């Protein structure tokens, strides 16, 4: 589904009108899919499951005939897959519309928020969460996928819907609190992971709204402070580390929280600064002890300190930055590393939006002095402050995240540690 959505996004670059047509058709079909999911979930839950009986001498022909019958459970899974795939495709197309002929259509943005509101309401649907919590979480994740895609379109498309966005976050963050939640911790983590990704998208692509919208910064930090105890060590979701998928989701959620704090202006969260710094230190120690590799060390030093211009495979931007001992180290890391899970890939899908962040710069000090060979793609402007609030202190724009959740968590923890180290007292720095 992810690959098919990427194809749609690529086609929209050449044929933007076809992309808009697909988005309108898909958004119009979400209600029917959601109704089918609700109906099938209730039907399956109300149908008693027959006890399995042993049968002897069953003919092979009858087995083949029965295998072609589509059960309600199979149909339910198909509708969930359709909901998920359409949400991916629509959100990825939204990355392209600001760069295509015709720009952003107001009607598409309004319809997107209307559909996202219906999908996110599934988190509070008592019937659906009781009979099929997985379907409810799939719907919520699809809603936040659409929201994240809309946020990448920029401020002009989002300004009329800012109050709605904060309403979504406020309700979802309240619903996962202990004593309030009606879902298991694993299902709540699924919803919260998608919600936190949309928060980072807001801070990355619409940072000026922190100044333009009254109390936006205060409300956003309040939401993060409410969620931080849940994902920190000893929090409600700590038990999710016992499974591979749960551990990946928890690392992704933790990384999103730390990335959100990285994108906030310096000094905007004084009440939780010490806790965040301590959490970053503990995570750096734990992950490095488990041989997790960092991918941003090259970006944390100045150009004068780069004696050897070596990069990891994920960050290489020009020839000569990998090879020799660097390649040997990476080959060893690749043999012992994990494959990026599709949930990890979707968690950073909207945070990359590479066409918005490409920059070029000349390598004046390097051997390639031509106007073409001396340019290479960069992930962002090193001295770009999105708002005047970010100009206070030595705020630095975070790099784009890596797909592997544990590497992503280590990267953002190092970024937060470096940014907050100077704000700590001498005793804390010495420790």
C-alpha positions in Angstrom: 0.0 0.0 0.0 2.8 2.4 0.8 4.5 1.8 -2.6 1.1 2.3 -4.4 0.6 5.6 -2.6 4.1 6.7 -3.6 3.2 6.0 -7.2 0.2 8.2 -6.9 2.3 11.0 -5.5 4.8 10.7 -8.4 2.0 10.8 -11.0 0.6 13.9 -9.4 3.8 15.7 -10.0 3.2 15.4 -13.8 -0.6 15.4 -13.8 -1.8 17.5 -10.8 -5.4 17.6 -12.0 -5.5 13.8 -11.9 -4.1 13.8 -8.4 -6.7 16.2 -7.2 -9.4 14.1 -8.8 -8.2 11.0 -7.0 -8.1 12.9 -3.7 -11.7 14.1 -4.0 -12.9 10.7 -4.9 -11.0 9.0 -2.1 -12.2 11.5 0.5 -15.8 11.1 -0.6 -15.5 7.3 -0.1 -14.2 7.3 3.5 -17.6 7.5 5.0 -18.9 4.4 3.2 -15.7 2.5 4.2 -16.1 3.5 7.9 -19.8 2.6 7.9 -18.9 -0.9 6.5 -16.2 -1.3 9.2 -18.6 -0.5 12.0 -21.3 -2.8 10.6 -19.1 -5.7 10.0 -17.4 -5.3 13.4 -20.7 -5.4 15.2 -22.0 -8.4 13.1 -18.9 -10.4 13.7 -19.0 -9.7 17.4 -22.7 -10.7 17.7 -22.2 -13.9 15.7 -21.4 -16.8 18.0 -18.3 -18.7 16.9 -19.0 -22.3 16.3 -16.9 -24.9 18.1 -14.5 -26.6 15.8 -15.4 -30.1 14.9 -13.1 -32.8 13.7 -14.0 -34.2 10.3 -12.7 -37.3 8.7 -12.7 -38.3 5.1 -13.3 -34.7 3.9 -13.0 -34.4 0.1 -10.4 -32.1 -1.4 -13.1 -30.6 -3.8 -15.2 -29.4 -1.0 -12.2 -27.8 0.7 -11.4 -25.8 -2.4 -15.0 -24.6 -2.8 -15.2 -23.5 0.8 -11.9 -21.7 0.6 -13.2 -19.4 -2.1 -16.0 -18.0 0.1 -15.3 -14.5 1.5 -16.1 -14.5 5.2 -17.2 -11.3 7.0 -13.8 -11.3 8.8 -12.0 -11.2 5.5 -14.3 -8.5 4.2 -13.6 -6.5 7.4 -9.8 -6.8 6.9 -10.2 -5.7 3.3 -12.1 -2.5 4.3 -9.5 -1.7 6.9 -6.7 -2.1 4.3 -8.6 0.1 1.9 -9.0 2.8 4.6 -5.3 2.6 5.5 -4.2 2.6 1.8 -6.4 5.5 0.8 -5.3 7.6 3.8 -1.6 7.0 2.8 -2.2 7.9 -0.8 -4.2 11.1 0.0 -1.7 12.3 2.5 1.3 11.7 0.2 -0.5 13.6 -2.6 -0.9 16.6 -0.2 2.9 16.8 -0.1 2.9 17.6 -3.8 0.0 20.0 -4.3 1.8 23.1 -3.0 4.5 22.5 -5.6 2.1 21.7 -8.5 0.3 23.9 -10.9 -2.9 25.2 -9.3 -1.6 25.1 -5.8 -3.6 24.0 -2.8 -7.4 23.7 -3.2 -9.3 25.0 -0.2 -12.2 22.6 -0.8 -9.8 19.6 -0.5 -8.3 20.9 2.8 -11.8 21.5 4.2 -13.0 18.0 3.1 -9.8 16.5 4.6 -10.5 17.9 8.0 -14.1 16.8 7.8 -13.1 13.2 7.0 -10.3 13.3 9.6 -12.8 14.4 12.3 -15.0 11.4 11.6 -12.1 9.0 11.7 -10.7 10.4 14.9 -14.1 10.1 16.5 -13.6 6.3 16.4 -11.3 6.6 19.4 -14.4 7.6 21.5 -16.9 5.2 19.9 -17.8 2.9 22.8 -19.4 0.3 20.5 -16.5 0.0 18.1 -13.8 0.1 20.7 -15.5 -2.6 22.6 -16.1 -5.0 19.7 -13.1 -4.2 17.5 -10.5 -2.0 19.1 -8.0 -2.7 16.3 -10.4 -1.3 13.7 -10.9 1.8 15.9 -7.1 2.3 16.1 -6.8 1.8 12.3 -9.4 4.5 11.8 -7.7 6.9 14.2 -4.3 6.4 12.6 -5.8 7.0 9.2 -7.3 10.3 10.5 -4.0 11.5 11.9 -2.3 10.4 8.7 -4.6 12.7 6.8 -3.9 15.5 9.3 -0.2 15.1 9.0 -0.4 15.3 5.2 -2.5 18.4 5.4 0.0 20.0 7.8 2.8 19.6 5.2 0.9 21.9 2.9 1.9 24.9 4.9 0.4 27.7 6.9 -2.0 29.1 4.4 -3.9 25.9 4.2 -4.0 25.3 8.0 -4.8 28.7 9.5 -8.6 28.3 9.2 -8.4 24.9 11.0 -6.0 25.6 13.9 -8.6 25.4 16.6 -9.8 22.1 15.2 -6.3 20.7 15.2 -5.7 21.5 18.9 -9.2 20.1 19.7 -8.1 16.8 18.1 -4.9 16.7 20.1 -6.5 17.7 23.4 -9.2 15.0 23.1 -6.8 12.2 22.1 -4.3 13.0 24.8 -7.0 13.0 27.4 -8.3 9.6 26.1 -5.1 7.8 26.8 -4.6 8.9 30.4 -4.9 6.2 33.1 -8.4 5.9 34.5 -9.8 7.6 31.4 -8.8 5.2 28.7 -11.2 2.5 27.6 -8.6 0.7 25.4 -5.6 -1.4 26.3 -2.1 0.2 26.5 -1.1 -1.3 23.2 -4.1 0.1 21.3 -3.7 3.5 23.0 0.0 3.5 22.0 -1.0 3.0 18.4 -3.2 6.1 18.5 -0.8 8.2 20.4 2.1 7.4 18.0 0.2 8.7 15.1 -1.0 11.8 17.0 2.6 12.7 18.1 3.8 12.5 14.5 1.2 15.1 13.5 2.4 17.3 16.4 5.9 17.2 15.0 4.6 18.0 11.5 2.8 21.0 12.9 6.0 22.3 14.5 8.2 21.6 11.5 6.0 22.9 8.7 3.9 25.6 10.5 6.1 27.0 13.2 5.1 30.6 12.8 1.6 29.7 14.0 3.2 29.5 17.5 3.3 33.3 17.3 0.3 34.0 15.1 -2.2 32.0 17.2 -2.8 33.1 20.8 -1.8 30.5 23.4 -0.7 28.0 20.7 2.7 27.5 22.4 1.2 27.2 25.8 -1.5 24.7 24.7 1.1 22.6 22.8 3.5 22.4 25.7 0.7 21.4 28.0 -0.2 18.5 25.7 3.4 17.3 25.6 3.8 17.6 29.4 0.6 15.5 29.7 1.9 12.8 27.5 5.6 12.7 28.6 5.0 10.8 31.8 3.2 8.1 29.9 6.1 7.4 27.5 8.9 7.9 30.0 10.6 5.1 32.0 8.1 3.6 34.4 5.1 5.2 32.6 1.9 3.5 31.4 3.5 2.2 28.1 6.7 0.8 29.7 5.2 -2.7 29.5 5.0 -2.4 25.7 8.8 -3.1 25.5 8.1 -6.8 26.1 7.0 -7.3 22.4 9.0 -6.3 19.3 6.2 -4.3 17.7 5.3 -2.6 21.0 9.0 -1.7 21.6 9.2 -0.2 18.2 6.0 1.9 18.7 7.2 3.1 22.1 10.6 4.1 20.6 8.8 5.9 17.8 6.4 7.7 20.3 9.4 8.7 22.5 11.3 10.0 19.5 8.3 12.1 18.4 8.1 13.7 21.8 11.8 14.5 21.9 11.6 15.8 18.3 8.7 18.0 19.3 10.8 19.5 22.1 13.6 20.0 19.7 11.4 22.1 17.4 10.1 24.2 20.2 11.8 27.6 20.9 14.5 27.5 23.7 13.1 28.1 27.1 9.5 27.5 26.2 9.1 24.5 28.5 10.8 25.5 31.8 8.6 23.2 34.0 9.7 20.0 32.2 13.2 21.0 31.0 15.0 19.1 33.8 12.9 15.9 33.3 13.5 16.0 29.5 17.2 16.4 30.0 17.4 13.5 32.4 15.3 11.3 30.1 17.6 12.1 27.2 20.6 11.2 29.2 19.1 7.9 30.3 18.0 7.0 26.8 21.5 7.8 25.4 23.1 5.6 27.9 20.7 2.7 27.4 20.7 2.8 23.6 24.5 3.1 23.3 24.9 0.2 25.7 22.8 -1.8 23.4 25.1 -0.9 20.4 22.6 1.4 18.7 24.4 3.7 16.3 23.9 7.4 16.0 23.5 9.0 12.6 23.8 12.8 13.4 27.3 13.1 14.9 28.6 14.7 11.8 26.0 17.4 12.0 26.8 18.3 15.6 30.3 19.7 14.9 31.3 22.7 12.9 33.0 22.5 9.5 36.3 23.5 11.0 36.2 20.4 13.2 35.4 17.9 10.4 38.9 16.6 9.9 37.5 13.6 8.1 34.4 14.2 6.0 32.8 10.8 6.8 29.1 10.1 6.9 26.9 7.2 7.6 25.1 5.7 4.6 21.9 7.4 5.6 23.5 10.9 5.6 26.0 10.7 2.8 25.4 13.6 0.3 28.6 13.5 -1.9 31.2 11.0 -3.2 34.1 10.1 -0.9 32.1 10.3 2.4 31.8 6.5 2.6 34.4 4.0 1.9 37.4 2.3 3.5 37.0 1.9 7.3 33.8 3.8 7.2 32.2 1.2 4.8 33.6 -1.6 7.0 31.9 -0.2 10.1 28.7 0.3 8.3 28.8 -3.2 6.8 29.2 -4.6 10.3 26.3 -2.4 11.5 24.1 -3.6 8.6 24.7 -7.2 9.4 23.6 -6.7 13.0 20.8 -4.2 12.4 17.0 -4.6 12.1 14.9 -4.0 9.0 12.7 -0.9 9.1 9.2 -1.9 9.9 6.3 -0.5 7.9 5.0 1.3 11.1 8.4 2.9 11.5 8.3 4.0 7.9 4.9 5.5 8.3 5.9 7.3 11.5 8.3 9.5 9.6 6.6 9.6 6.3 5.3 13.1 6.6 8.4 14.4 8.5 10.6 14.0 5.4 8.6 15.8 2.8 11.9 16.2 1.0 10.7 18.7 -1.7 10.0 21.3 1.0 13.4 21.0 2.6 15.9 20.7 -0.2 18.7 23.3 -0.1 21.9 23.7 -2.1 25.2 25.1 -1.1 28.6 25.5 -2.7 31.6 23.4 -1.5 34.1 26.3 -1.7 36.7 24.5 0.3 36.5 21.2 -1.6 38.2 20.0 -4.7 35.1 20.2 -6.9 34.9 23.9 -7.9 32.5 23.7 -10.8 29.1 25.4 -10.6 27.4 22.0 -11.0 29.7 19.5 -9.3 30.3 21.8 -6.4 26.6 21.7 -5.3 24.9 18.9 -3.5 21.6 18.5 -1.7 21.3 19.5 1.9 18.5 18.7 4.4 18.1 22.2 5.7 19.6 25.6 6.1 22.0 25.6 9.0 21.2 29.1 10.2 17.5 29.2 9.6 15.3 30.3 12.6 11.6 29.7 11.8 10.4 32.3 14.3 11.9 35.2 16.4 11.4 33.0 19.4 13.9 30.5 18.0 16.6 33.1 17.7 17.0 33.2 21.4 20.0 31.2 22.5 21.6 28.8 20.1 18.7 26.9 18.7 19.5 24.6 15.8 17.1 23.0 13.3 16.8 19.2 13.9 17.8 17.0 11.0 15.3 14.8 9.2 14.7 11.6 11.1 15.9 8.1 10.3 13.4 5.2 9.7 14.7 2.9 12.4 12.9 3.9 15.6 15.7 3.2 18.0 18.2 5.2 15.9 15.7 8.0 15.5 15.3 8.0 19.3 19.0 8.2 19.9 19.5 11.0 17.4 16.8 13.2 18.9 17.9 12.5 22.4 21.5 13.6 21.5 20.0 16.7 19.9 18.0 17.6 23.0 21.0 16.8 25.3 23.2 19.2 23.3 20.6 21.9 23.2 19.8 21.7 27.0 23.3 21.0 28.3 24.2 24.7 28.6 21.0 25.4 30.6 22.0 22.9 33.4 23.8 24.0 36.5 27.5 23.1 37.0 26.8 20.1 39.2 24.5 18.5 36.6 26.9 19.2 33.8 29.7 17.5 35.8 27.6 14.5 36.6 
